[in-house]
Amino acid sequence: MRHEVTIICDDIRQETGKKISLMGVYDDALVVKELPARLLKICIFQRWAESDLKASETVRLNIVGNAIVAPINLECGMEPEHFDAAATKAQILVALAPFDIVRAGEIEFITYLHSSNEPAHRHRIEVRRDPDLQL
């Protein structure tokens, strides 16, 4: 499988017509007014090309970094109603609520596919404090 994109955002909505809306997309940094901070929700969207995932497989996502209290380890299975064996692309959508940030630093989202212990993709985002941030 080939990674196409990872996007970190505030919310993901599945719309009619199989559209996906991403709300509050973070660019290179997650900026908060005060630290520590609690986000109501944080979402991860990934798209993969040349998908060879099977219906029985799980995807692991580890979230690590010095900006969070402790690593988060998730294992996500396929939803049968959304699985298409003929599909050539795969989308991974994960929501975490709430999401606590304890200090400025970095968060890394590490994706593992096919029960491998080798990461298929690593996505890093900086965490910064901006006391002048207008909410």
C-alpha positions in Angstrom: 0.0 0.0 0.0 1.1 3.5 -0.7 0.4 6.4 1.7 -1.3 9.4 0.0 -2.2 11.7 2.8 -2.6 12.1 6.6 -4.7 15.0 7.9 -5.2 15.9 11.6 -8.3 17.9 12.3 -11.0 18.7 14.8 -13.8 16.6 13.3 -14.6 14.3 10.4 -18.2 14.1 9.0 -19.4 11.4 6.6 -21.9 13.2 4.3 -24.5 11.9 1.9 -23.1 10.9 -1.4 -20.1 9.3 0.2 -18.4 12.6 0.8 -16.2 13.3 3.8 -15.9 16.7 5.3 -12.9 17.6 7.4 -13.4 20.4 10.0 -10.7 22.4 11.6 -7.7 21.1 9.7 -4.3 21.5 11.4 -1.4 22.4 9.1 2.2 21.9 10.5 1.2 22.7 14.1 -1.6 22.3 16.6 -1.8 25.7 18.3 -3.6 26.2 21.6 -4.1 29.3 23.7 -3.1 27.7 27.1 -1.2 24.6 28.2 -2.2 22.2 29.4 -5.1 21.9 27.1 -8.0 19.6 26.5 -9.4 19.3 23.0 -13.0 18.0 22.8 -12.0 15.8 20.0 -9.1 15.2 17.6 -9.4 13.2 14.4 -7.0 11.5 12.0 -7.8 11.0 8.4 -5.6 8.8 6.1 -5.9 7.7 2.5 -3.9 4.9 1.0 -3.5 3.9 -2.6 -3.0 0.4 -4.0 -4.9 -1.0 -1.1 -4.5 -4.7 -0.4 -6.2 -4.8 3.0 -8.5 -7.8 3.8 -11.8 -7.6 5.6 -10.3 -9.5 8.6 -7.3 -7.2 9.0 -6.8 -4.6 11.7 -4.9 -1.3 11.5 -2.8 -0.2 14.5 -2.3 3.5 15.3 0.2 4.5 18.0 0.2 8.1 19.2 3.4 9.1 21.0 5.2 12.3 21.8 6.4 14.6 24.6 3.3 16.8 24.3 0.9 14.1 25.6 0.8 12.3 29.0 1.2 8.8 27.7 1.3 6.9 24.4 -2.1 5.9 23.0 -2.3 2.5 21.2 -5.4 1.8 19.0 -6.4 -1.2 17.0 -9.1 -0.6 14.4 -11.0 -3.2 12.5 -12.8 -2.9 9.2 -16.5 -2.0 9.3 -18.2 -4.7 7.1 -20.7 -2.2 5.6 -17.8 0.0 4.4 -15.4 -2.8 3.2 -15.2 -3.3 -0.6 -12.9 -6.1 -1.6 -12.5 -4.6 -5.1 -11.4 -1.2 -3.8 -8.0 0.1 -4.8 -7.9 2.8 -2.1 -8.4 2.7 1.7 -9.4 5.4 4.1 -8.7 5.3 7.8 -10.8 7.6 10.0 -10.1 7.8 13.8 -11.6 10.1 16.4 -10.3 10.5 19.9 -12.3 12.4 22.5 -11.2 14.1 24.7 -7.6 14.6 23.8 -5.3 16.0 26.4 -2.1 18.0 25.6 0.2 18.7 28.5 3.0 20.7 27.1 4.5 22.2 23.9 6.4 19.7 21.8 5.6 17.1 19.3 3.0 14.4 18.6 3.7 11.5 16.3 0.9 9.4 14.7 2.4 6.0 13.7 0.3 3.7 11.4 1.0 -0.1 11.2 -0.6 -2.3 8.5 -0.9 -6.0 7.9 0.1 -7.0 11.5 3.6 -5.7 10.8 5.8 -4.3 13.5 7.4 -1.9 11.0 5.5 1.4 10.6 3.8 2.0 7.3 3.7 5.7 7.9 4.8 8.3 10.5 3.1 11.7 10.8 4.5 14.4 13.1 2.8 17.5 14.2 4.2 20.3 16.5 2.3 21.5 19.5 2.6 25.2 20.2 1.2 27.7 22.7 0.0 31.1 21.5 -1.5 33.3 24.3 -2.7 35.7 21.7 -4.8 33.1 19.8 -8.3 34.3 19.1 -10.9 31.6 19.7 
